[in-house]
Structure formats: C-alpha cells, structure tokens
C-alpha cells in the first residue's frame, strides 16, 4: 500500500486520517489523481486544504506518494 509507511510513522489526527482515506478512496475509484489541482476540488475541499491539515513536509510527502501512484499507473498501462 502506497500510504502504509506514511501512516505507520505518524500519530495522525482524525482530519488527517480522513484526508488520507479520502485520497485512497479516490484512487481506488479513479485509478490515480491527475494533478495536485484535483486536491482543491470535491471531495477533498470538504475536509480542508492539504496545507491546513498537514505540515509542509508531510504535505510534500503526500504529494510525492500521489505522484508515485500516478507514475505506477502509467507504467502498468504503458
């Protein structure tokens, strides 16, 4: 699982866990997140902005995980 290391190394708050779960649910349904601008749309905006919920280093790690999921999706499809 792409987020397992991230989740295992932190004590996350309920909103943080909800945000990660929303990302996972979105990826399961859609395959990947096309670009970071999708995080400024529903269903993510109901939770809040990534930089409001996570520290900048954690937000950057999450964006990196999202990118790797997208890259892997294209590698498999390619």
Backbone bond lengths (Angstrom), bond angles and torsions (degrees), N, CA, C in turn:
res aa  C-N    CA-C-N  psi(-1)  N-CA   C-N-CA  omega(-1)  CA-C   N-CA-C  phi
1 X - - - 1.463 - - 1.526 109.14 -
2 X 1.279 115.61 133.89 1.462 121.59 -173.98 1.530 112.94 -62.68
3 X 1.309 117.81 -33.92 1.458 120.91 -175.80 1.527 113.82 -96.24
4 X 1.326 118.33 1.01 1.463 120.09 -173.23 1.528 112.89 -60.57
5 X 1.324 118.45 -45.64 1.473 119.84 179.49 1.525 111.08 -64.48
6 X 1.316 116.40 -42.11 1.457 120.67 178.76 1.523 110.61 -59.93
7 X 1.323 116.96 -45.03 1.463 121.56 -178.38 1.520 112.56 -70.18
8 X 1.321 117.09 -35.84 1.461 120.91 -176.92 1.519 113.79 -71.71
9 X 1.295 118.20 -23.04 1.461 121.66 -174.13 1.525 113.99 -99.91
10 X 1.328 117.71 11.09 1.463 120.03 -175.88 1.521 111.47 -141.72
11 X 1.308 115.21 151.36 1.462 121.57 167.62 1.520 106.21 -98.63
12 X 1.308 116.30 101.34 1.456 120.43 -174.55 1.519 111.01 -93.99
13 X 1.316 115.12 150.43 1.456 121.91 175.40 1.531 109.31 -77.74
14 X 1.308 116.75 167.60 1.463 121.05 178.04 1.535 111.99 -58.02
15 X 1.354 119.40 -45.73 1.472 118.50 177.93 1.536 112.17 -62.60
16 X 1.324 117.58 -36.72 1.462 120.43 178.63 1.527 110.83 -65.32
17 X 1.329 116.44 -45.41 1.463 119.90 177.45 1.524 111.28 -62.61
18 X 1.312 116.29 -39.83 1.459 120.85 178.50 1.531 110.65 -62.83
19 X 1.319 116.43 -40.33 1.472 120.49 179.59 1.525 110.36 -63.87
20 X 1.328 117.48 -46.13 1.457 121.55 179.19 1.534 110.06 -63.29
21 X 1.331 117.00 -42.86 1.464 120.34 178.11 1.523 110.61 -61.32
22 X 1.316 117.12 -37.99 1.459 120.88 178.98 1.523 110.34 -65.76
23 X 1.327 117.49 -40.60 1.466 120.62 176.30 1.527 109.71 -60.95
24 X 1.313 116.41 -48.03 1.467 120.89 -178.36 1.529 110.33 -60.85
25 X 1.322 117.28 -47.02 1.467 120.97 179.09 1.525 111.00 -59.91
26 X 1.324 116.50 -41.29 1.465 121.67 179.93 1.524 110.42 -63.26
27 X 1.327 116.37 -44.54 1.470 120.76 -179.11 1.533 110.58 -67.01
28 X 1.323 116.91 -40.18 1.472 119.88 177.64 1.531 109.72 -60.21
29 X 1.313 117.02 -41.59 1.461 121.33 -178.06 1.529 112.68 -75.33
30 X 1.347 117.03 -39.36 1.468 120.95 -170.71 1.528 114.85 -110.03
31 X 1.307 118.05 -8.52 1.462 121.02 179.12 1.513 113.90 95.75
32 X 1.307 117.26 -41.32 1.460 123.27 178.75 1.521 108.86 -172.08
33 X 1.324 115.58 171.61 1.464 122.28 174.20 1.523 106.36 -101.47
34 X 1.329 117.09 120.94 1.469 121.74 -173.75 1.516 112.63 -58.80
35 X 1.322 116.20 -50.87 1.463 120.48 177.70 1.519 109.23 -155.25
36 X 1.317 115.46 168.96 1.463 120.94 -173.88 1.519 113.55 -61.54
37 X 1.323 117.62 -21.61 1.467 119.24 -179.75 1.531 111.53 -64.67
38 X 1.328 117.63 -23.03 1.465 119.79 177.24 1.522 111.56 -63.78
39 X 1.323 116.91 -23.84 1.461 120.99 178.98 1.530 112.19 -72.23
40 X 1.334 116.90 -9.40 1.460 121.44 177.86 1.529 111.33 -97.46
41 X 1.342 115.84 11.02 1.455 121.96 -178.83 1.532 109.28 -121.19
42 X 1.332 115.66 175.23 1.461 120.97 174.22 1.520 108.58 -64.84
43 X 1.266 121.30 143.77 1.459 129.07 7.97 1.534 113.48 -89.81
44 X 1.319 117.03 -0.28 1.460 120.55 -172.95 1.520 113.68 -71.27
45 X 1.318 117.41 -34.38 1.463 120.10 -175.91 1.527 112.96 -69.10
46 X 1.313 117.53 -19.71 1.463 118.62 177.22 1.529 110.95 -69.15
47 X 1.321 116.71 -23.24 1.457 121.66 179.65 1.530 110.39 -90.01
48 X 1.319 116.38 -40.33 1.455 122.32 -178.51 1.507 111.02 136.49
49 X 1.309 115.47 175.33 1.460 120.57 179.24 1.520 109.66 -77.72
50 X 1.311 115.65 143.84 1.459 120.68 -177.44 1.530 111.63 -56.48
51 X 1.329 116.74 -37.10 1.466 119.98 -178.76 1.520 112.80 -78.28
52 X 1.317 117.39 -11.93 1.465 121.12 173.38 1.526 110.76 -86.34
53 X 1.308 116.21 -28.42 1.455 121.66 -174.31 1.529 111.89 -92.01
54 X 1.336 115.93 -34.66 1.462 121.52 -176.22 1.524 110.63 -120.04
55 X 1.317 115.78 155.46 1.462 120.20 171.54 1.524 107.74 -65.20
56 X 1.318 117.10 160.67 1.463 120.34 -179.58 1.525 111.98 -58.48
57 X 1.352 119.64 -45.47 1.474 118.19 178.27 1.531 112.90 -60.55
58 X 1.327 117.58 -39.64 1.466 119.88 178.71 1.527 110.99 -69.30
59 X 1.324 117.27 -39.87 1.464 120.46 177.39 1.529 109.85 -61.07
60 X 1.314 117.39 -40.91 1.465 120.69 178.21 1.528 111.32 -65.20
61 X 1.320 117.61 -38.24 1.470 120.60 176.76 1.523 110.40 -64.24
62 X 1.314 116.73 -42.32 1.463 120.71 178.99 1.531 110.19 -62.32
63 X 1.327 116.76 -44.45 1.462 120.14 178.58 1.524 110.84 -62.48
64 X 1.326 117.02 -36.04 1.459 121.07 176.27 1.517 111.83 -64.96
65 X 1.333 116.84 -40.53 1.469 121.10 177.39 1.527 109.84 -64.42
66 X 1.327 116.83 -43.14 1.463 121.21 178.36 1.526 110.10 -59.68
67 X 1.330 116.94 -42.69 1.470 121.31 178.85 1.521 110.69 -64.25
68 X 1.314 117.28 -41.73 1.469 119.13 -179.33 1.528 111.30 -66.40
69 X 1.334 117.58 -34.86 1.465 120.48 175.85 1.528 109.58 -62.83
70 X 1.325 115.96 -45.22 1.477 120.18 179.34 1.530 109.92 -63.60
71 X 1.315 117.74 -45.59 1.476 121.05 179.09 1.528 110.84 -59.28
72 X 1.334 116.42 -43.38 1.465 120.55 178.87 1.524 111.49 -64.53
73 X 1.314 117.27 -37.04 1.464 120.72 178.40 1.519 110.53 -62.60
74 X 1.328 116.79 -40.36 1.466 120.28 179.57 1.523 110.93 -73.39
75 X 1.320 118.05 -34.44 1.470 120.89 177.34 1.520 110.88 -63.84
76 X 1.325 116.44 -41.29 1.466 121.10 -179.70 1.519 110.06 -69.49
77 X 1.324 116.42 -41.80 1.464 120.91 -177.87 1.533 112.04 -75.12
78 X 1.325 116.07 -28.04 1.458 122.49 -172.22 1.452 114.97 -65.70
